[in-house]
Amino acid sequence: MKKALALILALVMTLALAACGGKAGAGTSGGSASSGAKTYKVGVAIYQFDDNFMTLYRNELQNYFNSLSNDSVKYDITIVDGKNDMAEQNNQIDNFISQGMDAIILNLVQTSSADAAIDKIVKAGIPLILINREPLGDNGDESYKGILDNAKVCYVGADARQSGTYQGEIIRDLANHGDVNGDGKISYIMIEGDPENVDAQYRTEFSIKALTDAGLTVECLDDQIGNWAQAKGQEICANDLAKYGNQVEVVFCNNDAMALGAATSITAAGRTVGTDIYLVGVDALEECQQMVQAGTMTGTVLNDHIGQSHTAVDVTVKALNGESIQNYYWVDYVKVTK
């Protein structure tokens, strides 16, 4: 009897151990698929969340990173709002470095004051992908030594000279070339973005250059800073229309947000786009594309947030994988007209 009992107990223990061993094996197998995934931490610093275009950009950037995550690799993305304050953004960069980010994507608040921010990231040995706002160098041009000298730093964006040229060409290609009153000159107002942003500088310069290069005569009635804001675009345009009246033939806006504001003022002043005034912007926001089709906006220029954000992510992944990256990655603008 004792021998039988001992045999039964031994059998029970053997079965229990086998069951435990089976469960442990299953748990280890399932856990390795999850815990075995390589996770990269990526910090994304946006100059200001309250920006129509950058909202589209950062949302697409997050979605694309999510789509690339799988059982073998995951991307832990932290996106912060610089609130258009360089001091705030510097603090955010410090935090990214102390948190041990594997890569940083940076949309600068101030392109002319970027040296310290870029140098900190470079010295920390963290791959840096600059987006949308090209940093200015010591000479005031677009080339920054950190981009050219460091294999872990690059810029992803669109050439703002192209967007300005396209704006000017949209006006140039009109039947009357924007000369509504037929006096032989195109009288315009210019509503600029951030004066420190090279995009604003180039869009302002090259939109007019496209007209003068075509042999057309231009007259600048006013040139004001709108800081990319719709409310400022509306205010500046309203003031200029009140001051210059029918002299204003073309309204150039460095972005669509300001063009939306200008459109409101044009309507309020009793003017009609396409009849006695023309309006162009940049970004091709959905609302502005609809206005172009409806004829309430002359044209805009597609600033391809999908192409740019996807390129930025692809380049970041290459850098994280230890692959070599180029210094510049350009994404073309596209004219949007009826």
C-alpha positions, 0 to 999 in steps of 0.5 A, a space after each residue: 500500500 505504501 509502495 503504491 501511494 509512493 508511486 502515485 505521489 511520484 507520478 503526480 509530481 512528475 506530471 506537475 513538473 511537466 506541466 510547469 515546464 510546458 507553461 514556462 516554455 510557452 511563456 518564454 516563447 510568447 514573451 520573446 516575440 514581444 520583449 525581443 523587439 528592438 525599441 528606438 526612442 525618437 524625440 521630435 521637436 516642433 517649432 509650434 503646434 499651432 501651425 496648420 502645416 506643421 499639424 499635418 506634418 507631425 500627425 503624418 510623421 507619427 502615423 508613418 512611424 507607427 506603420 513601421 513598427 512590428 514584432 521586431 522593431 518598435 519606435 517610441 515617439 515623443 513629440 513636443 511643442 516649442 510654442 515658438 519659443 527658442 528657450 523652450 525648445 532648447 530645454 526640450 532638446 536638453 531633455 531629449 539628450 538626458 532621456 537618451 533619445 536614439 535620434 532627434 527630429 528638429 523643426 527649429 524655432 529660430 533658424 538663425 539661432 540654431 548653432 547651440 541647439 545643433 551643437 549639443 545634439 552633435 556632441 551627444 552623438 545623436 543622429 539629427 534630422 532637421 526638418 522644414 526650417 533650414 538653418 542659417 549659417 554664419 554667412 546668413 545663407 542656408 548652409 550650416 557647417 554642422 550639416 556639411 561636416 557631420 555624417 549624423 546630421 541632415 536636412 529634409 525639406 523643400 527648396 523655398 526658392 522653388 515655392 516662391 518661383 511657382 507663386 510668381 509663375 502662377 501670376 505670370 501665366 494669367 492672361 493679364 499677368 496680374 495687371 488688372 488695370 492695364 497700366 503696365 505694372 503689377 501692383 502687389 502687397 506681400 505678406 511674409 512669414 517669420 522674417 528669420 525663416 529662410 522659407 519666408 525670405 526665399 518665397 518673398 524674393 523669388 515670387 517677384 523674381 519670377 515676374 521680373 525675369 519674365 520682363 514684367 514690371 512690378 510695384 510693391 505697395 506694401 510688405 509686412 510680416 504676418 508670422 504665418 498667422 491667419 489673423 495677421 494676414 487678415 489684418 495686414 490685407 484689410 489695412 492695405 486694401 483700405 489704404 490703397 484700394 483698387 491699386 492692389 492687384 495681387 496679394 502674395 502670402 508666404 503661406 496659406 494660413 495668411 492667405 485665408 486671412 487675406 481672403 476674408 479681408 478681400 471679400 469684406 472689401 467688396 473685391 472679387 478674386 479672379 476679377 479685380 484682384 489675385 491671391 496666392 499662397 503656399 501649402 495647399 491646405 485642403 480648404 485652400 485647394 477647394 477655394 482654388 477650384 471655386 475661384 476664390 483663390 488664384 492658386 497655391 503651391 503644394 508643400 508636400 507634408 506627406 512626402 517630407 514627413 515620410 522622407 524624414 522618417 525613412 532617413 531617421 530609420 537609416 540613421 538608427 540602423 547605422 546606414 550612411 545618410 546624405 546631407 540634404 533630402 529635397 522634396 519638390 513643391 507642386 503648383 495648384 491651379 484650376 
